[in-house]
């Protein structure tokens, strides 16, 4: 795969990711949910940008996370360029890296810019390019919306640790960027030998 095609893939994924996030942000109030099927819902949440809504504690936690991601994107971008330029990297590897780069880029856009281009989504629809933004540069929240609660119920008492508790599978809420990252990592794991095979 050429570098041009790899960048095109990154651009398409990034475009779809941002269009979906801007649509959700400007048409849903935080916590709103639309049921597509009983196992698939659009549920609007925001988080600080780490998996499962985890955050780095402290006043500068969010800034540290955002700066770390920017450095990581630079490293992934170089990895993509280097893999294409070497001419012998497999398309599996190039597609995987491009997807991971696109996903990381998609979430970093939220973190860097959303705090200054949107107002708050709590109890109101957010406005794009608001004159009363909810945050500042590098402190934006990542928009998530895809929710697949395939099964919800009470776990049997005999199960260790989780027995008797309410449980939902799958309870993560994510976005297009997260799908791209997960798919890229999945390709590297499932097609490991092909991805790292040298012609």
KACORWO-V346383 format. One record per residue. N is the residue number from 1. D_FIRST is the distance of its C-alpha to the first C-alpha in Angstrom with 1 decimal. Layout:
n:d_first
N:D_FIRST
N:D_FIRST
This chain:
n:d_first
1:0.0
2:3.8
3:6.7
4:8.3
5:6.5
6:6.8
7:10.3
8:11.0
9:10.7
10:13.0
11:15.2
12:15.8
13:16.7
14:18.8
15:20.5
16:21.4
17:22.7
18:24.9
19:26.2
20:27.3
21:28.9
22:30.7
23:32.0
24:33.3
25:34.8
26:36.6
27:37.8
28:38.7
29:41.3
30:40.4
31:41.1
32:40.9
33:39.6
34:38.9
35:38.9
36:36.3
37:37.3
38:39.6
39:36.6
40:34.3
41:35.5
42:34.4
43:36.2
44:35.9
45:36.2
46:35.2
47:34.8
48:34.4
49:30.8
50:31.0
51:30.6
52:33.7
53:35.1
54:36.0
55:36.9
56:37.7
57:41.4
58:43.2
59:43.2
60:40.0
61:38.1
62:35.9
63:35.3
64:34.4
65:31.9
66:30.2
67:30.1
68:28.7
69:25.9
70:25.2
71:25.0
72:22.7
73:20.3
74:20.4
75:19.6
76:16.7
77:15.3
78:15.8
79:14.2
80:10.9
81:11.3
82:12.5
83:9.9
84:7.2
85:10.2
86:11.4
87:9.0
88:10.1
89:8.9
90:8.1
91:5.8
92:9.3
93:9.8
94:7.1
95:8.2
96:11.7
97:11.9
98:10.8
99:13.5
100:16.0
101:15.6
102:16.2
103:19.1
104:20.7
105:20.5
106:22.1
107:25.0
108:25.5
109:26.1
110:28.9
111:30.3
112:30.4
113:31.4
114:32.9
115:36.2
116:36.9
117:35.7
118:37.2
119:40.7
120:41.7
121:40.9
122:43.9
123:46.3
124:44.8
125:41.7
126:39.7
127:39.6
128:36.5
129:37.4
130:40.7
131:43.4
132:44.2
133:41.0
134:41.3
135:39.9
136:38.5
137:35.3
138:33.4
139:35.7
140:34.2
141:33.9
142:30.8
143:31.2
144:30.8
145:31.7
146:30.4
147:33.1
148:33.3
149:36.8
150:36.6
151:40.0
152:42.7
153:46.0
154:48.4
155:47.5
156:50.2
157:52.7
158:52.3
159:48.7
160:48.8
161:47.9
162:46.6
163:49.5
164:51.2
165:48.6
166:46.9
167:43.2
168:40.2
169:37.1
170:34.5
171:35.9
172:32.9
173:32.2
174:28.6
175:26.3
176:22.8
177:21.5
178:23.1
179:21.5
180:18.0
181:19.0
182:20.7
183:17.8
184:15.4
185:18.3
186:19.0
187:15.6
188:16.3
189:19.8
190:19.6
191:16.6
192:17.5
193:17.7
194:14.3
195:12.7
196:14.5
197:14.5
198:13.9
199:13.2
